[in-house]
Amino acid sequence: MAHTSIPPKPRTETIRPEITRLSELTIGKRVVRRVVRLLARLIIWLFTRSRVVGRENIPAKGPLLVVTNHLGDLDALLGLSYSPRPIELLVKADLFDYPVLGKILNA
């Protein structure tokens, strides 16, 4: 039986300081976040039959870390739509290279 070698996953080699910090939360960015959240809710409502269970267990204040396992492509959109608290996303650096997505992520 021959062993086939699996190539390594692509990895960002460049450190990009402009995307490795939380940007200042301006009024404009708050508006963009609200619009993106409303659009996410609309998309979820139109295209899925989702039901949220256990949202009451999320604390209203204090530190909170939510980690997704990417079981599907919509898990981030679902979290953004149904979270009762604002979300700061951590994503791979390459996603900032997409023109529209990069601007949304920066907001």
C-alpha positions in Angstrom: 0.0 0.0 0.0 1.5 3.3 -1.1 1.5 6.3 1.2 0.4 9.5 -0.4 1.7 12.7 1.1 -0.9 15.4 1.9 0.3 18.9 1.2 0.2 21.3 4.2 -2.6 23.8 4.5 -1.7 27.3 3.2 -0.4 29.6 5.9 -0.1 33.3 6.0 3.6 34.1 6.3 3.3 37.9 6.6 2.4 39.5 9.9 0.0 42.4 9.2 -0.2 44.7 12.2 -3.2 46.6 10.8 -5.4 43.6 11.2 -4.0 42.1 14.4 -5.7 44.6 16.7 -9.2 45.7 17.5 -9.9 48.9 15.6 -11.5 51.9 17.2 -15.3 51.5 17.5 -16.5 54.7 15.8 -20.2 55.8 15.3 -19.8 54.8 11.6 -18.6 51.3 12.5 -21.5 50.9 15.0 -23.9 51.7 12.2 -22.2 49.2 9.9 -22.4 46.5 12.6 -26.1 47.1 13.1 -26.8 47.0 9.4 -24.7 43.8 8.9 -26.4 42.2 11.9 -29.9 43.1 10.5 -28.9 41.7 7.1 -27.6 38.5 8.7 -30.9 38.1 10.5 -32.9 38.7 7.3 -30.8 36.1 5.4 -31.2 33.5 8.2 -34.9 34.2 8.4 -35.4 33.9 4.6 -33.3 30.8 3.9 -33.3 28.7 7.1 -35.7 27.3 9.6 -33.4 27.8 12.6 -34.3 27.6 16.2 -32.1 28.9 19.0 -32.0 27.0 22.3 -30.1 28.1 25.4 -29.6 31.8 24.6 -30.7 32.6 28.1 -27.5 31.0 29.4 -25.3 33.7 27.8 -24.4 36.2 30.6 -25.5 39.8 30.0 -22.2 41.3 31.3 -18.6 40.4 31.8 -16.1 38.5 29.6 -17.4 36.0 27.2 -15.6 33.8 24.7 -17.6 32.0 22.0 -15.8 29.5 19.8 -17.3 27.8 16.7 -16.1 24.6 15.2 -17.1 25.5 11.7 -19.5 22.6 11.3 -21.0 24.5 8.4 -20.5 27.6 6.4 -23.3 29.5 8.2 -22.2 29.1 11.8 -20.6 32.6 12.0 -23.7 34.1 10.4 -26.0 32.3 12.8 -23.9 33.5 15.8 -23.9 37.1 14.6 -27.7 36.9 14.0 -28.7 35.4 17.3 -26.2 36.7 19.8 -27.7 39.0 22.4 -24.3 40.7 22.8 -21.9 42.4 20.4 -19.4 40.2 18.7 -15.7 40.8 17.9 -14.6 38.3 15.3 -11.2 36.7 15.0 -10.7 35.4 11.4 -7.7 34.3 9.4 -5.8 37.2 7.9 -6.4 36.1 4.3 -10.2 37.0 4.6 -9.2 40.7 4.8 -7.9 40.5 1.2 -11.4 40.1 -0.2 -12.6 43.7 -1.0 -16.2 43.7 0.4 -15.6 41.1 3.1 -12.4 42.8 4.3 -14.3 46.1 4.8 -17.1 44.4 6.7 -14.6 42.5 8.9 -12.7 45.7 9.6 -16.0 47.4 10.7 
